[in-house]
Amino acid sequence: MNIDNINLGYFEGDHSSTCSYCHKGKSYSLGFSTNKLYPSTYQSMMDRGWRRCGTYYYKYNFTLNCCLSYTIRANALLSQQKKGQRKIAKTFLKVVQSDLLINKVEDLKQVIQQISKNLKQKQESKQLNKQPQQLQQKIEPKQKIIEVKQKPQKISEEIIQSLRLHFKQFQEIITQNIQEVIQLFKEYFDQKGFKLEEVQQIFQINVNIDTIQIFPSQVNNKGDYYSNFMMLIYGLNKKLLFQDFPVNKFALQLIPFVQKNFISNQFLFIQEPNGFLSIFTKENEQKANLHLNQIEKLIVQEKQKVINEQNVLNQQKQNIKIIDALTFKSNQFQIGNMKVLLKPAECTEENFQLYKRYCKEIHGSAKESKDGYSSFLCEQGLDQKKFIQSKIDSSKLLFMGCFHMRYYLGDILVAVGVVDITETALSSVYFFYDPIFEEFNFGTFGALVEIEYVQLMNQYFPDFKYYYLGFYLQNTNKMSYKGDFEPCELLCPETYTWVELTKELRKEIDKRQAQQINQRQLRISKQNVQIIDDMKINDKSFYGQIQVSLKGKILRLSQLNFDMNKLYKYLDNGYCRFGRQLMEKLIFGI
């Protein structure tokens, strides 16, 4: 129980204002304030489209906003620097590795100007000797997969009951062949150091389920029905056995087993790679065979995707290495002559003065107050006492919370990267720097440093691999650059699943941005996943389990005798913003 996790009394009304990006239409958001959240809770919120500004947490209203804004993240382990980014990294490294900086940091501006002049002269000399080359690459358009929706069919209770009996038999088959099932994942279990006897015991217990759901299909090229049977088996075993093993790989491993053992005179079953099980009646055997061929092709594509990802990892050798790995620690490292320290976020005169210079000379804003800066970039909105100890090297700790990544040349602070750190990700909040570095694209360089920081920490914390960049707005220059940190993903605002930002998706976003707001289609995910509408979910049975402190006693709401209509109103206000999953995290910290 975490009483201090969030104060639901701090909910603020829905906010609307002139859009700060296009300066034409309206921007709408909803939010709340609280003292602190657990990093894991904030991670779950980011994966539902939330961001923070100090201790204020907000989410854009996607259905009303003039500018389409998507939560964006990159998998730092797959990150491949683009040509322009490599050039920025090379140039900046030359600056911070220059011998001119070693003993002359006290006159930094003059030294930087001289280094810049020397670099420009070298560049001009290279251009004179270089013949222009133009390469044209023909890109074949990807084939779009269009799912034709059919009219929802009526559920046959006779078929449903028959399917439930089949699934009961299937559970028995898995239990009887449990050792064969475990062997499918032996390599993974061995890597994790799990004993197969313990795995067998856990798996066998979690096969006995009675909450299987069966749905009629609404897509012509899929089964007549589909079920969450395999996803339930995966979900019940995930926490103890498959914590970092994705459901699609789990399903792909089980496909041969399903086809080998699950034989029926009434139905044909085909395991979908996304975890769902497609069910065809015998009358649709031809349709089932066609779908099975598609699945087999998809398996080949998935295998090729793994190969491509491995190739990308191999190509990362071409990335410019920025951080000196020999000096790297979780809280400090070197970049040439520059030292970088990771410190808990706090408002000091040193970083405030740097922020003021940055705002004045880069953004033309000279009215920055210390209080405003402190509440914007220095608040400890996340629990700073949280940390994880590495299972690979027990001397390594991953501290979570709100931090400033401070860049120093000698004793001079030249930049600050404001970041949030959770169990699985580093989230970039803001970056400001000394204006004398403006021509060297310090902002992009800082993002490359943060990505490499995630890569280096991942050696000790395998789940720590994502880099969140806030919101991506394709029609705004100062926000569209985030899509350059490839490969990256956007969060679908309807299904809350991650979708790769491809050229096709970019074109689709441009098309939707040009449409009237009330005519836009919101969903960008093509997965067969239901729409998640927090406003329409009505399961609030957990309200009675909420505990409160009253006169020194901890009591559940269900134990109190006074009229709680007002309190329920506050809870409902939060529920419509978060839905059950996040609401439970915010109240119970689970």
Sequence and secondary structure as in RCSB ss.txt:
>XXXX:A:sequence
MNIDNINLGYFEGDHSSTCSYCHKGKSYSLGFSTNKLYPSTYQSMMDRGWRRCGTYYYKYNFTLNCCLSYTIRAN
ALLSQQKKGQRKIAKTFLKVVQSDLLINKVEDLKQVIQQISKNLKQKQESKQLNKQPQQLQQKIEPKQKIIEVKQ
KPQKISEEIIQSLRLHFKQFQEIITQNIQEVIQLFKEYFDQKGFKLEEVQQIFQINVNIDTIQIFPSQVNNKGDY
YSNFMMLIYGLNKKLLFQDFPVNKFALQLIPFVQKNFISNQFLFIQEPNGFLSIFTKENEQKANLHLNQIEKLIV
QEKQKVINEQNVLNQQKQNIKIIDALTFKSNQFQIGNMKVLLKPAECTEENFQLYKRYCKEIHGSAKESKDGYSS
FLCEQGLDQKKFIQSKIDSSKLLFMGCFHMRYYLGDILVAVGVVDITETALSSVYFFYDPIFEEFNFGTFGALVE
IEYVQLMNQYFPDFKYYYLGFYLQNTNKMSYKGDFEPCELLCPETYTWVELTKELRKEIDKRQAQQINQRQLRIS
KQNVQIIDDMKINDKSFYGQIQVSLKGKILRLSQLNFDMNKLYKYLDNGYCRFGRQLMEKLIFGI
>XXXX:A:secstr
  TTS  GGGEEEEEEEE TTTSSSEEEEEEEE S B HHHHHHHHTTT EEETTEEEEE TTT SS  EEEEEE
GGG    HHHHHHHHHHHHHHT GGGTS GGGHHHHHHHHHHHHHHHHHHHHHH                   B 
      HHHHHHHHHHHHHHHHHHHHTHHHHHHTTHHHHHHHT  HHHHHHHHHHTT      EEE  BTTS SE
EE HHHHHHHHHHTTT TTS HHHHHHHHHHHHHHH   SSEEEEE TTS EEEEEGGGHHHHHHHHHHHHHHHH
HHHHHHHHHHHHHHHGGGS   S GGG BTTEEEETTEEEEEEE    HHHHHHHHHHHHHHS      HHHHHH
HHT   B TT EEE SS TT EEE EEEEEEEEETTEEEEEEEEEE SSEEEEEEEEE GGGGGGTHHHHHHHHH
HHHHHHHHTT TT  EEEEEEE TT HHHHGGGGSSSEEEE TTT  EEE  HHHHHHHHHHHTS GGG      
 SS     GGG    GGGGG EEEETTEEEEGGG  S  HHHHHHHHHHHHHHHHHHHHHHHH  
